[in-house]
């Protein structure tokens, strides 16, 4: 099991986005859940994604009204996809909890949340709103990619909404808001997801 987890971590680490996020914050969540059963792992990743969507929904009122209307459409899609993901996880669990079933759940979510048609709308936002939305998109895709890798799938590319990608500090702050645990004492204080 450890060798399989090690190979998955190695394949994730080769992805260009993960190389930019050198502290390996995404890998921490993967490593924390790699010893769990498939259902627990799927639910952990789904909970992180739901948490990010909840934060995005809570911050929409702070956006300029034209931007808020556009972002609301995307977060509504995300919330719908999250409900479908939860249903899919429940069905996969009832069908025996096979990794392939959970992989299909997260592949469907990834295809929907990163749909080019949906993301095209986000690119017309004001610069400040685009930066905030880029953080949410990046965090969600990182969570989805960790799930995909955990279940033997291939990570998807993180779409660019803003000119500047989300910074590691921004992702760490969002991780704190989602409530992800800190690494053990004596290890780097970065947040994991």
N, C-alpha and C positions, 0 to 999 in steps of 0.2 A: 504494500500500500504506500509506503514512504517513497519508493522509487517512482511509482506512478505519479504521486503528488509532486515529486521533485521535477519530473519531466514536464508536467503541466506548468509549474512555476517557470521553468526555463523557457518554454514556448511563449508564455505571456511576457516575460522579461525582454524578449527580442522585438516586441511590438514598439514602433517609434514613440508612441505616446508614453509608454511606460518608461522608456529610456529617459524622456524629458522629466518625468516625475521620479527622479533617481532615488528618493528615499524609500520607494517600494510600498507606499501607503496602501495601495490596492491589494498588494500581495498579502498584507497582514490579515485582512478579512478572509482571504482564500485559505491561508495557513490555519487560521483559527477554526475554520469549518471543515478542513480536509479530513479530520478524523471522525466526523459526525456521519450519521446515516444520510441517505440522499434526501429524504423528506425534510429533515431538520435543516440541511444545507440549503435546499430550495427555499424554504420558508424564511431563513435568515436573509438570503439575498433579496427576496421579495419584500421583506420588512424594511430593508435599507432603501430600496427603490420607492416604496410607499412613503417613507419618511422624507425623502428628498422632494417628492411631489407635494407633500403636505406643506413643507417650508415654502416651496414655489407658490403654491396657492395663497399662503398667508402673506406673502410679500407683494402680490399683484397690486393691491390697493396703493402701494407706494410708487408705482410706475405712473408715468404720464398717461392720461386716459386713452389716447389712441394706441399706445403701446400695450396698455393693460388689456384692451379688447382683443388684440392679436394674441398675446401670451395666454389669455384665458382659454382661447380655442385650443392651444397646444396642451395646456395643463388638463383641460377637460378630456382631450384625447388620451393623455397619460393616465388619468384616473380611470377612464373606461378600460384601457388596456391593462391597468393594474388589477381591476376587478376580474377581467378575463384571465389574467395570470393566476390569481388566487383560485379561481374555479378550476383552472387547468392543473394546478398543483394538487388540489383536493382529488380530482379525478385520477391523476397519475398515482397518487398515494393509494387510492382505492383499488387501482389496477395492479398493485404489487410494488409500487415505488421503484420502478426501473429508471436508471439514469437517462436512458434514451427518451423516455416520456417527459422527464423534467427538462431535458435539452430542447425538445420540441416546444415546450411552454415558453422558455426564454428566447428561443429563436423567433417565435411569433411576436413576442413583446418587442424585441429589438427591431424587427422589420417595421412594425407600426410606429414606434416612437421616433425612429430615425428616417421616416418616410421623406423622400426628397420634396414632395409636394407640401408637406407640413412644415418642413424646415425652411423652405423658400420664403414663407410668410415671416419667419423670425428675422430674416436678413434685412427687412425694411424697417426695423425698429431703430430708435435713436441710439447713439453710441453707448450711452450709459445703460440703457435697458439691454442692449445686445450683450454687454459684458456680464451682466447679472444672469441673463438667460444662458449664456455660454457656460457659466459655472454649473447651472442646473443640468444642462444637456450633458456636459462632460461627466459630472458625478453619476448621473443615471447610466450612461453608457459604460463607465468604469464598473459599476455594480453589475450590469448585465454581462459585461465581458468576463468578469470574475466568475459569474454563474456559468456562462457558456464554457469557459475553460475547465471549471470544476467538473462539469458533466461530459467532458471530452469533445466539446465543440470548438469552433474557431471564433476568436474575438472579431468584432466588427470595428471598423474605423470610427474614431470619434469625429462626428461632423463639426465643421467650423461654422459658427454663427457670427462670431465677432472676429475682428482682425487679430486680436491678441488672445491666445488660448488661456484658459483658467490657470491661475498660478497654484502652486502647491500650498501656499499659505491660505488662499481662498478655499481650497478643497479641505484643508485641515479645519478651518473655521466651520464649514458646512458639516463636516463629520462630527464636530462637537455638538452642533445643533440637532443633528439626527440622533445623537446619543450613542455613538459607537465607542467601545471601550478603548482606553489608552493601552499602549504596550506595557509589558511588565517593567517594573523598576529596574534601572540599570541599563535599559535599552533606550534607543533614540525616542524622544518624546513625541514623535509624529503620530498623527491619528490614522487609524487604519480604515480604508475602504478602497 
